[in-house]
Amino acid sequence: MTENICQFSENLRRNMTIKVYGTDGLPILVFPTQDAMSDNFENFGMIDTLKDFIDGGQIQLFCVDTVDYETWSNVWGDKVWRASRQESYYRYIIEEVLPLIREKNSSGRLPIATGCSLGGLHSAIVFLRRPELFGGILSLSGVYDAKFFFDGWLNPVLYDNSPTDFLANMPTDHQYIELYNAKKIILCVGQGRWEEEGVRTTAILRDIFRAKKIAAQTDFWGYDVDHDWLWWKKQILYFLPEFLKEATR
């Protein structure tokens, strides 16, 4: 079962679409790849890859639109405005999408945040900033340093959307550390073509996790593993059972 939900976002002042796949099970918030929209997983065959889990009632996917063209990809735009627009997108997810997931999903479970490539960054932003609202994160080939998309520039608003920055400065006794350790955190990246920044920034987060005693799993797959849907499909099938196992405990 697929449901298309189109609603006007108060935070973004525009219509946003959410595609819902499945009727129940573990809720999964899906961020698309860079500049893509809610049909991204379907267009690249990921829905077919997960069909048995969806049809079996094990998972329910909530695939969202992005405003990446206005934020991360808007390289000639005003940086202050771009950062502010990303913060509005973050608020849209927290204040508008998560309540909808709670309304549509009857499992009583907190959603898992997931995404590939830039979708992995979005997943890390929402999960690491508000871990009490999520059951975990599965991020594939994410680039977690916001400065990479802003020519090294950073202001306080973008800082809040840059996991390598805000997590590095989080005190080791922060209340979120205990919350992180109660969740399933998996970051995976290949070491093949187009994965250079993913490898670099995943390694930074790995070191931060270790320094702050956060029990996160960072997996670096082989040098033949490229930044590509072929591998993301293999990775999501490999890691998804870990989250389903957690959900049954």
Secondary structure, DSSP 4 states (H G I P E B T S, - for coil): -EEEEEEEETTTTEEEEEEEESSSSEEEEEEPSTT--TTHHHHTTHHHHTHHHHHTTSEEEEEE---GGGTTT-TTS-HHHHHHHHHHHHHHIIIIIHHHHHHH--S-PPPEEEEETHHHHHHHHHHHH-GGG-SEEEEES----GGGGGTT---HHHHTT-HHHHTTTS-TT-HHHHHHHTSEEEEEE-SSTT-HHHHHHHHHHHHHHHHTT---EEEE--TT--SSHHHHHHHHHHHHHHHHHHHT-
